[in-house]
Each structure stands twice: as structure tokens, then as C-alpha cells.
Amino acid sequence: MGCSASGAGRVREVTGAQHTRETTDAKHVRQSCWVQYGGESLEPLLEHTSLVDAEFLVDLADKGGIVPRWQELPEVAKIGPANVWQLRCCAFHYFLPVVVLSYPWLDRSHPDRLGSTLQRIAPILRRMLKDVKQRSRDATIGVLWDFMSLPQFPRSDDFEKQRFKAGLCAINQWYAHPYTHVLLATYPVPVDDGKYENTRPYENRGWCKFERTISGLTKYSTCTEELGMEVRTIAMEGQSIAMPAKPHRGPPISPDVFSDQVRIGVREGTIAFTAGADEDFVIEQYRKGFVHAYENHTRIQFNGGWVHMSSLDWGDEEAFVMAKAIEYAVEHCSPPEEIKINIKGNRFSEAGIKALQEAQGGQFSFVF
């Protein structure tokens, strides 16, 4: 009996040690993914921008609640420098646990007064939470939702005003990051109650155009999702992960072309801003975001200098647009290492390929 008991004790001891080592190793891998895929570059932004805990949003949706502005958001629902470890612990390959929402405001004073946007995104957040909880029970998803992430009007003091300004001026980095998950709320604006102040569609809004366009500069192919699109299941790291069908993705657009598109759209009435001054601000934000995205692509993440734009069903129209974007990047951006843009599997003719070949230079090259 004594021998058996002693043997069992040793088995339990070894098993416990193995469990501790495996847990530690898994944690190290997840935190390494946070570093490898550029999570550290987002941490300074948390000094002036709050992410919202997805668990709070799912619970709020289940209770039929309405999202509060930043000033009324409970502290326990905010993710900042002190608790960013909840995101570090669940990053994995080609994925950071950060959702960035692009959506239309429905009223000037509140973007989602009746909760329709919250109800639409809650199932997606619930699905993503289920995935990250498999990696760590302490893990969560951080959501950038401008109304809750930045101080809103009326801003009561200089602290709120400065925080809002700093956060707004850096908001392009959240969208442009290659591994944040951008959620595009492009579904039809709800008009059934007839009480919303602004029912302009997503595609006709200046801020939404900015957010979608800047998200397409270097974004990894599985890190953009459109609400309402079909969800598919893929195998990743030995697990089945629910992922959305890829939305249509346009080519990178140069800041000069973006400026022309916005100004012409405003003049012709196909694009509108709630505040007229936003037109110039958004154009400048796009220019700054474009330069930052390409200059820092190899600095902020360590997955090589690749940008993946393969098999997107692009033709010569997209090739000519992308050629202008890369010409601008060659002239205005100085990344420390080469950026290789994989455009295999598209439908470029010899003319499109020639335009792209002539555009590349410096630290930018295409892989056909």
C-alpha cells in the first residue's frame, strides 16, 4: 500500500508540473503573438483612448440596454494601460483581440439611441469572446467604439477636451493596424421608427469612407468583417474558428486620390459630414494615417514586411489605383525594411502589371 501511495503521489506531482509548464508555455506563446503582431504599438494609444470590454457590451445587449458615452462608462468596462494584460493573454496568430467599429451615427447627440447597432454587433462579440476564452478565462476583447472610447460633448474640462483631441488625432492607427479586427456596419440604416436624425447610408458618409479606406492599406485578409455577411468555419491552431466571409476589399488609395474623391463627393452630394470642418480634418487624417501605416509596417509587427492582397478578384482598374498609391508611398514613406505586397491570383492584364511594376521602387515591391 505504501509503495502504491508513494507512486501515485509522484504521478500527481509530475502531472502538476507538466500542467504548470504547459500553461506557462501557452501563455508565453500568446504574449509572443501580442508582440509579434504589433499589439505593443497600440498600448501607448490607451493613454488617451479607452477600449470597451466586450463582455460589458454583450451583457448590456442581453439586458436591452443603450451604450453610454465615455463619461458614463463604468470604469470596470474600460480597458486601458492597467488592464491591457487581458488582451495580451489571448492574442494568437494573425489576430489581435481588438475590434474597431466603423458605423454610422444615427443621431447627432447619440449614435445608437435605440440600441440597434449594439444588438447587431453583440452576436459577433459573443462569438469572438468564446474563441478567446478557450485560451484564457481572464481574456477578453477590447472594442474601440468612439462614443464610449473618447470623451463626448459636452466635455466638462480641459482634461476631457485634450483627451478627445489626442484620441481623435490617433484614431487612424486603430483602423490601419494590420491585425486589429475592423467591423464594418454597412447594413441598411434602420428607419422603421422614423425618429432618427440621420438615415444616410454607410457608403455616403465621410467618416465611414475614411474608416473603410484606411483599413484597407495593410490589413490582413481575415481581419475585416462586414455585418450581415455569411460566417464560415476555418481550422486555426488545431481549433475550429468561426470567421466571416471576406468582404469586398478595394485597393489602397493614395492620399491625393482620396482627397479628390471626398471633395468631389461632398460637392456632388454623394458624401456628407455632420460637421463641415470634418472634411479637411478627415483628408489630413488619411494622409497622416497612410504615411504612418507604411512607414511603420515593419516596425510595429514582426511577421516580415508582407502585405497580403492576393486572390481579391482585382483587375486593371484596381491595379491602376494601387499603382498611384504605391507611387505616393515610394515618394513619401521610408520604411526601414522592404515591404513586399503579395498580389498573386488577381486578374491583371499586361497593362495592369506594367503599371504596378513601374510604380514599385525604394522599399516597396510587388510579388505577382
C-alpha positions as CSV (number, residue, x, y, z in Angstrom):
1,M,0.0,0.0,0.0
2,G,2.7,2.4,0.9
3,C,4.5,1.8,-2.4
4,S,1.3,2.4,-4.3
5,A,0.5,5.6,-2.5
6,S,4.1,6.9,-3.0
7,G,3.9,6.1,-6.7
8,A,0.5,7.8,-7.1
9,G,1.9,10.9,-5.3
10,R,4.8,11.1,-7.7
11,V,2.4,10.8,-10.7
12,R,0.3,13.6,-9.4
13,E,3.4,15.7,-8.8
14,V,4.7,15.2,-12.3
15,T,1.3,15.8,-13.8
16,G,1.0,19.1,-11.9
17,A,4.5,20.2,-13.0
18,Q,3.6,19.3,-16.6
19,H,0.4,21.3,-16.3
20,T,2.2,24.3,-14.9
21,R,4.8,24.2,-17.7
22,E,2.2,23.7,-20.4
23,T,0.2,26.6,-19.0
24,T,3.3,28.8,-18.8
25,D,4.3,27.8,-22.3
26,A,0.9,28.6,-23.8
27,K,0.9,32.0,-22.0
28,H,4.3,32.8,-23.4
29,V,3.1,31.9,-27.0
30,R,0.0,34.1,-26.6
31,Q,2.0,37.1,-25.3
32,S,4.6,36.5,-28.0
33,C,1.8,36.8,-30.6
34,W,0.8,40.1,-29.0
35,V,4.3,41.3,-29.6
36,Q,4.8,39.6,-33.0
37,Y,1.6,41.0,-34.5
38,G,2.0,44.6,-33.2
39,G,-0.1,44.7,-30.1
40,E,2.6,46.7,-28.3
41,S,2.3,49.5,-30.8
42,L,-1.3,50.0,-29.6
43,E,-0.5,50.3,-25.9
44,P,0.6,54.0,-26.0
45,L,-2.7,54.8,-27.6
46,L,-4.5,53.6,-24.5
47,E,-3.2,56.6,-22.6
48,H,-5.9,58.7,-24.3
49,T,-8.3,56.2,-25.8
50,S,-10.3,53.6,-23.9
51,L,-11.3,50.3,-25.3
52,V,-14.6,48.8,-24.1
53,D,-14.7,45.3,-22.6
54,A,-16.7,43.2,-25.0
55,E,-18.2,41.3,-22.0
56,F,-19.8,44.5,-20.9
57,L,-21.3,45.1,-24.3
58,V,-22.7,41.6,-24.6
59,D,-24.2,41.8,-21.2
60,L,-25.7,45.3,-22.0
61,A,-27.2,43.9,-25.2
62,D,-28.7,40.9,-23.3
63,K,-30.4,43.4,-20.9
64,G,-31.7,45.6,-23.8
65,G,-29.5,48.5,-22.7
66,I,-28.2,51.5,-24.5
67,V,-24.5,52.3,-24.8
68,P,-23.3,55.2,-22.6
69,R,-21.0,58.0,-23.6
70,W,-17.4,57.8,-22.3
71,Q,-18.1,59.9,-19.3
72,E,-20.7,57.5,-18.0
73,L,-19.0,54.3,-19.0
74,P,-18.2,52.2,-15.8
75,E,-14.5,52.0,-15.0
76,V,-14.7,48.2,-14.9
77,A,-15.8,48.3,-18.6
78,K,-12.8,50.2,-19.7
79,I,-9.6,48.6,-20.9
80,G,-6.5,50.9,-20.5
81,P,-2.8,50.6,-19.6
82,A,-3.6,49.0,-16.2
83,N,-5.5,46.0,-17.6
84,V,-4.3,45.6,-21.1
85,W,-2.9,42.3,-19.9
86,Q,-6.4,40.9,-20.6
87,L,-5.7,41.4,-24.3
88,R,-2.0,40.3,-24.2
89,C,-3.0,36.9,-22.8
90,C,-5.2,35.9,-25.8
91,A,-3.5,37.1,-28.9
92,F,-2.9,34.4,-31.5
93,H,-1.5,34.1,-35.0
94,Y,-2.7,36.8,-37.3
95,F,-5.2,38.1,-34.7
96,L,-5.2,40.7,-32.0
97,P,-8.2,40.8,-29.7
98,V,-9.1,44.3,-30.6
99,V,-12.3,45.2,-32.5
100,V,-12.5,48.6,-34.2
101,L,-16.1,49.6,-35.1
102,S,-16.9,51.6,-38.3
103,Y,-20.6,52.5,-38.3
104,P,-22.9,55.4,-39.0
105,W,-24.2,57.7,-36.2
106,L,-27.9,57.8,-36.3
107,D,-28.4,61.0,-34.2
108,R,-26.1,63.9,-33.5
109,S,-26.2,63.5,-29.8
110,H,-26.2,59.7,-29.6
111,P,-25.1,57.3,-32.3
112,D,-27.3,54.4,-31.2
113,R,-30.1,55.8,-29.2
114,L,-32.4,52.7,-29.6
115,G,-29.7,50.1,-29.4
116,S,-29.9,48.7,-33.0
117,T,-26.1,48.8,-33.6
118,L,-25.4,47.2,-30.3
119,Q,-27.8,44.4,-31.0
120,R,-26.2,43.7,-34.4
121,I,-22.7,43.5,-33.1
122,A,-23.4,41.6,-29.9
123,P,-23.5,38.1,-31.6
124,I,-20.2,38.8,-33.3
125,L,-18.6,39.8,-30.0
126,R,-20.1,36.8,-28.2
127,R,-18.6,34.5,-30.9
128,M,-15.2,36.2,-30.5
129,L,-15.3,36.0,-26.7
130,K,-16.0,32.3,-26.9
131,D,-12.9,31.9,-29.0
132,V,-10.5,33.9,-26.7
133,K,-11.9,32.3,-23.5
134,Q,-10.6,29.0,-24.8
135,R,-7.1,30.5,-24.5
136,S,-7.6,32.1,-21.1
137,R,-10.5,32.6,-18.8
138,D,-9.3,36.1,-18.0
139,A,-9.1,37.1,-21.6
140,T,-11.5,39.5,-23.3
141,I,-11.9,41.5,-26.5
142,G,-11.3,45.3,-26.4
143,V,-13.7,47.3,-28.6
144,L,-13.0,50.7,-30.0
145,W,-16.4,52.4,-30.2
146,D,-15.8,56.1,-30.5
147,F,-18.8,57.1,-28.3
148,M,-17.5,55.1,-25.4
149,S,-13.8,55.3,-26.2
150,L,-13.4,59.1,-26.3
151,P,-15.0,61.9,-24.1
152,Q,-18.1,63.2,-25.8
153,F,-19.8,66.5,-25.9
154,P,-20.4,68.3,-23.7
155,R,-16.8,67.9,-22.5
156,S,-16.6,69.5,-19.0
157,D,-13.0,70.4,-18.5
158,D,-9.6,70.7,-20.2
159,F,-8.7,67.0,-19.4
160,E,-11.7,65.7,-21.4
161,K,-11.0,68.2,-24.3
162,Q,-7.3,67.2,-24.5
163,R,-8.1,63.5,-24.2
164,F,-10.7,63.8,-27.0
165,K,-8.3,65.7,-29.3
166,A,-5.4,63.3,-28.7
167,G,-7.6,60.2,-29.3
168,L,-9.2,61.6,-32.4
169,C,-5.8,62.5,-33.9
170,A,-4.5,59.0,-33.4
171,I,-7.7,57.1,-34.4
172,N,-6.3,56.3,-37.9
173,Q,-3.8,53.9,-36.2
174,W,-6.5,51.7,-34.8
175,Y,-8.1,51.2,-38.2
176,A,-4.9,51.0,-40.2
177,H,-3.2,48.4,-38.0
178,P,-2.7,45.2,-40.0
179,Y,-4.1,42.9,-37.2
180,T,-6.9,44.8,-35.5
181,H,-10.3,43.4,-36.4
182,V,-12.3,46.1,-38.2
183,L,-16.1,45.6,-38.1
184,L,-17.9,47.5,-40.9
185,A,-21.5,48.2,-40.1
186,T,-22.6,48.6,-43.7
187,Y,-26.1,47.1,-43.3
188,P,-29.0,49.4,-44.2
189,V,-29.6,52.1,-41.7
190,P,-32.8,51.3,-39.6
191,V,-35.6,53.7,-40.4
192,D,-38.6,51.7,-39.2
193,D,-39.3,54.0,-36.3
194,G,-38.9,57.2,-38.3
195,K,-37.2,59.1,-35.5
196,Y,-33.5,59.1,-36.4
197,E,-32.0,62.4,-37.4
198,N,-29.5,60.9,-39.9
199,T,-30.5,58.0,-42.1
200,R,-27.8,58.5,-44.7
201,P,-26.3,55.1,-45.8
202,Y,-22.9,54.0,-44.6
203,E,-21.3,54.4,-48.1
204,N,-22.4,58.0,-48.3
205,R,-20.8,59.1,-45.1
206,G,-17.4,60.8,-45.0
207,W,-16.1,59.3,-41.8
208,C,-17.2,55.8,-42.8
209,K,-15.4,56.2,-46.1
210,F,-12.3,57.2,-44.3
211,E,-12.5,54.3,-41.9
212,R,-13.1,51.7,-44.6
213,T,-10.5,53.1,-46.9
214,I,-7.7,53.4,-44.3
215,S,-8.5,49.9,-43.0
216,G,-7.5,48.5,-46.5
217,L,-3.9,49.8,-46.6
218,T,-2.1,46.8,-44.9
219,K,-4.9,44.8,-43.2
220,Y,-4.5,41.1,-43.1
221,S,-7.3,39.4,-45.1
222,T,-9.2,37.8,-42.2
223,C,-9.2,41.0,-40.1
224,T,-12.1,42.8,-41.7
225,E,-15.7,41.8,-41.4
226,E,-19.0,43.2,-42.6
227,L,-22.1,42.8,-40.6
228,G,-24.7,40.6,-42.3
229,M,-22.1,38.6,-44.3
230,E,-22.0,34.8,-44.2
231,V,-19.9,33.3,-41.4
232,R,-17.6,30.3,-42.3
233,T,-15.6,28.0,-40.1
234,I,-11.9,27.6,-40.6
235,A,-9.2,25.5,-38.8
236,M,-6.6,27.5,-36.9
237,E,-4.1,26.2,-34.4
238,G,-6.0,22.9,-34.2
239,Q,-9.3,24.6,-33.4
240,S,-12.4,25.4,-35.4
241,I,-12.7,29.2,-35.6
242,A,-15.8,31.0,-36.9
243,M,-14.8,33.6,-39.4
244,P,-16.8,35.9,-41.7
245,A,-16.8,35.7,-45.4
246,K,-14.3,38.2,-46.7
247,P,-16.0,41.5,-47.7
248,H,-15.2,43.1,-51.0
249,R,-11.9,44.9,-50.5
250,G,-10.8,47.8,-52.6
251,P,-7.1,48.6,-53.4
252,P,-5.0,51.0,-51.4
253,I,-5.8,54.6,-52.4
254,S,-3.2,57.4,-52.4
255,P,-3.9,60.4,-50.2
256,D,-4.3,62.6,-53.3
257,V,-6.9,60.4,-54.9
258,F,-8.7,60.0,-51.5
259,S,-8.8,63.8,-51.2
260,D,-10.2,64.2,-54.7
261,Q,-12.9,61.5,-54.0
262,V,-14.0,63.2,-50.8
263,R,-14.1,66.7,-52.1
264,I,-16.0,65.7,-55.3
265,G,-18.4,63.6,-53.3
266,V,-19.2,66.5,-50.9
267,R,-19.6,68.9,-53.8
268,E,-22.0,66.5,-55.6
269,G,-23.8,65.4,-52.5
270,T,-22.8,61.7,-52.5
271,I,-20.7,62.2,-49.4
272,A,-21.6,64.2,-46.3
273,F,-20.1,65.1,-42.9
274,T,-22.3,66.2,-40.0
275,A,-19.7,68.9,-39.3
276,G,-18.4,70.8,-42.3
277,A,-14.9,71.2,-40.8
278,D,-14.6,67.4,-40.7
279,E,-13.9,67.3,-44.4
280,D,-10.4,68.9,-44.2
281,F,-9.7,67.0,-40.9
282,V,-10.5,63.6,-42.4
283,I,-8.4,64.2,-45.5
284,E,-5.4,65.2,-43.4
285,Q,-6.0,62.2,-41.1
286,Y,-6.0,59.9,-44.1
287,R,-2.7,61.4,-45.3
288,K,-1.1,61.0,-41.9
289,G,-2.5,57.5,-41.5
290,F,-1.3,56.4,-44.9
291,V,2.3,57.5,-44.2
292,H,2.2,56.1,-40.7
293,A,0.9,52.7,-41.9
294,Y,3.6,52.1,-44.5
295,E,6.5,53.7,-42.6
296,N,5.8,51.7,-39.5
297,H,4.5,48.4,-41.1
298,T,7.8,46.6,-40.4
299,R,8.4,48.4,-37.1
300,I,5.2,47.6,-35.3
301,Q,5.0,43.9,-36.1
302,F,7.5,41.2,-36.8
303,N,5.8,39.0,-39.3
304,G,8.0,40.2,-42.0
305,G,7.3,43.0,-44.4
306,W,4.5,41.3,-46.2
307,V,1.2,42.8,-47.1
308,H,-1.3,40.2,-48.4
309,M,-3.6,41.3,-51.2
310,S,-3.8,38.0,-53.2
311,S,-6.9,36.5,-54.8
312,L,-9.1,39.5,-54.4
313,D,-10.5,39.3,-57.9
314,W,-8.9,42.7,-58.8
315,G,-8.5,43.7,-62.4
316,D,-6.7,46.5,-64.2
317,E,-9.0,49.2,-62.6
318,E,-7.7,48.2,-59.2
319,A,-4.1,47.9,-60.5
320,F,-4.0,51.5,-61.7
321,V,-5.4,52.8,-58.4
322,M,-2.9,50.7,-56.4
323,A,-0.1,51.9,-58.6
324,K,-0.8,55.5,-57.8
325,A,-0.9,54.6,-54.1
326,I,2.5,52.9,-54.2
327,E,4.0,55.7,-56.2
328,Y,2.9,58.0,-53.4
329,A,4.3,55.6,-50.8
330,V,7.7,55.4,-52.6
331,E,7.9,59.2,-52.6
332,H,6.6,60.0,-49.1
333,C,7.3,56.9,-46.9
334,S,10.7,55.5,-45.7
335,P,10.1,52.1,-44.1
336,P,13.3,50.7,-42.5
337,E,12.8,47.3,-44.3
338,E,11.3,46.2,-47.6
339,I,7.6,45.9,-47.8
340,K,6.5,43.1,-50.2
341,I,2.9,43.2,-51.5
342,N,1.6,39.8,-52.5
343,I,-0.9,40.3,-55.3
344,K,-0.9,36.8,-56.7
345,G,-4.2,35.4,-58.0
346,N,-5.7,38.6,-59.3
347,R,-6.9,39.3,-62.9
348,F,-4.3,41.9,-64.1
349,S,-3.6,42.2,-67.8
350,E,-0.1,43.1,-69.1
351,A,-1.1,46.8,-68.9
352,G,-2.0,46.5,-65.2
353,I,1.1,44.5,-64.3
354,K,3.2,47.1,-66.2
355,A,1.7,49.9,-64.2
356,L,2.4,48.1,-60.9
357,Q,6.0,47.3,-61.9
358,E,6.7,50.9,-62.8
359,A,5.2,52.1,-59.5
360,Q,7.4,49.9,-57.3
361,G,10.7,51.2,-56.0
362,G,12.6,52.0,-52.9
363,Q,11.4,49.7,-50.1
364,F,8.2,48.7,-52.0
365,S,7.9,45.7,-54.3
366,F,5.1,43.5,-55.7
367,V,5.0,39.7,-55.8
368,F,3.0,38.7,-58.8
